[in-house]
Amino acid sequence: MKVLCAWCVRDGKPAFLREKFPLEDPSETHGLCGDHFTSLSASVGKIVTPRVWMLSRMHDLSWGLTRWAQRMMGRFFSLC
């Protein structure tokens, strides 16, 4: 799955940020690049703390690990 900056897409700029699980999924999802994230934080008047940023990244990681474990369990049970 491709993660694109929604605001860069709107502005017609290169928008690719990263890939996330499931990697075989060709669809797109949206996030914000560093520049737009900073401008949004400034306009709101609050800066997102590193803890909040890390929690959002941990969600991506835990989702991927859960998906991987489900696939592995499916392969295990198909052998039984």
Steps between C-alpha positions, in 0.01 A plus 500: 500500500639838402479795740471838327498851642143619445602865480780435250251312281268801521787735406619279213838428662674162542306340783645153572594462869552129564352156462320324781346162561348322320775544243320293236200738510533748207253752646586843640445663835583850613706674765701821525862565407731673747455847348121486500495338845708791634278761337187329635650487851589869478152596385339304782742647752614165634786279403439129505732349755743222411289265712191555285706462183648174631157365590380559145803312363449217751144461373634443146755249631255308720249477217767354272617252762143389565441448128825302471405279798158431347662392173749276682224339708298439184799325341557294815141382524486415129783252561311317777 
